Amino acid sequence: MRSAICRWLLGVTSTLGMPVHAVSLSDGASGQALIFPYYTVRSSKGDVQNTLISIVNDTNDSKALRVRFRQAAKGIDVGAFNVFLSPRDVWTAAVVPSGTSAGAKVISRDKSCVSPGIPVDGINLAGSQASADTTNEGFIEVLEMAAVTGTSATAIAPGGDGTPANCSAVVADGAVVSVAPPTGGVSGSTTIINVANGLDFSLNGIALTSLSSAAFYRPAADSYPSFNANEINATSLILVGNVAYRSQWARAVDAVSAVLMTRNLTGEFVLDAETRSQTDFVLTYPTRTFYVNQGPVPAPFSDSCQEPPDPFLSGERFTLDYANRDGALNRYPRDGALVALRCASTEVFSVQAGGSDATPQTSVFGSTSNAWQDGNSVILPATFQNGFVHLVPGDKPMTSLPTSTRTDLATGLTTVGAHTFAGLPIVGFVGRTFENGTLPCAAGNCQGNYGAAFPLRTVRAISP
């Protein structure tokens, strides 16, 4: 029912005579853009992690994608590629330690056309305005810039051995690529894997639909395509209950932020001593870099996170409640004050039962990305070995333009007026482990360690 309603809303014209085509979250896991909340090559538990990536073209159209890696600290672009996918094609790659510097690199054995080409030994992610070490963790965004048509589509089509017919026709300097508006249907996943420890954490990409009805293809050297591109609709569409909020914004990136806005985030933690379980929370603000690079900082982000931040400058504020599985709800810290994360585009923190925050890295992912202002962990009472954490972002709401509309789908009544969104544009997940170490098995010794990733549960707050 929800999908049918959204398709209906996307296919009609509003009472104000403007197209309803608007940025929205995908009902499924495919769309015109993807966000992968986290990649890392940090060492955890003494062993290196790699991040595996797959991007799938689920359609009969050929596509030109911009795949961009952003570092955790400031969301700076540290590497970007144009990836060309033929119908039903899949591109795979991995982020691994560079081996020659303190940073990360991308490797791929995939045959799809990529610009710039990725050598066999990989291509280093480049730390801009920061050290190479900052490329070791961050997040990934994927934008469908255009459908590829005509002779260009023929050039990227694979032959019998899977090799495209003529990649140089689309990736060479000065190549003219024949394109049409993007059509969506792009999906993908990431897996963070610690081979030596037998742990992996897999998640689907978060998909956005209806970003643009116009092609915005650019060669790989052009940094232009982003979530604030002129071709992206500066209108968002969100369905809450029986009310469809069609909100108009001054900038395209505000529409993207709106569909990611959340007022409440909840994730479960497991810290059971018997299984040596550990839990990390990962929070990523995919659009933060478009708000804080120059001040004053517009809503919904805090002025205290204006770039370049002091490394200990208090960042976005949250209230944090925690409970055990018996429902004993508590505020953290005990004085009830707001807690602050350091300024970052990706923030990772551990939850611990008792003890102290004595380590510079988080428990599960070994992250050093700006976590709590006073450390990398939320220290709960020793008796709280399992339960949930509930986060409420500090309130600097963003308000849409007064030409926005909301439609009651039960009555058909449409009202014109601004909408106010509380919270922050956040995507994230919880990573949890169960560790038994080495166990005896029929083949000798086997790993007895297990890891899993769970998307954070979220709640919107839109008024009226």
Secondary structure, DSSP 8 states (H G I E B T S, - for coil): -HHHHHHHHHTSB-TTS-B---BEE-SSS-BSEEEEEEEE--EETTEE-EEEEEEEE-SSSEEEEEEEEEETTT--EEEEEEEEE-TT-EEEEEEEE-SSSSSEEEE----SEEES---TT-EE---SSS-GGGGGEEEEEEEEEEEE-HHHHHHHSB-TTS-BS-THHHHSTT----EE-----EEEEEEEEEGGGTEEEEEE-EEEE---SS-----TT----STT-TTS-SEEEEEETTEEEEEE-SSHHHHHHHHHEESEEEEEEE--TTTT-EEEEEEE-TTTHHHHSSSS--TTS-GGG-SS--TT-EEEEEEEEEEETT--EEEESTT---EEEES-SEEEEEEEESS----SS-TTT---S--BTTBSEEEE-TT--EEEEEEEE----EE--TT-EEEETTT--EEES--EE-SEE-EEEEEEEEEEEEEEETTEEEEEEEEEEEE-EEE--EE-
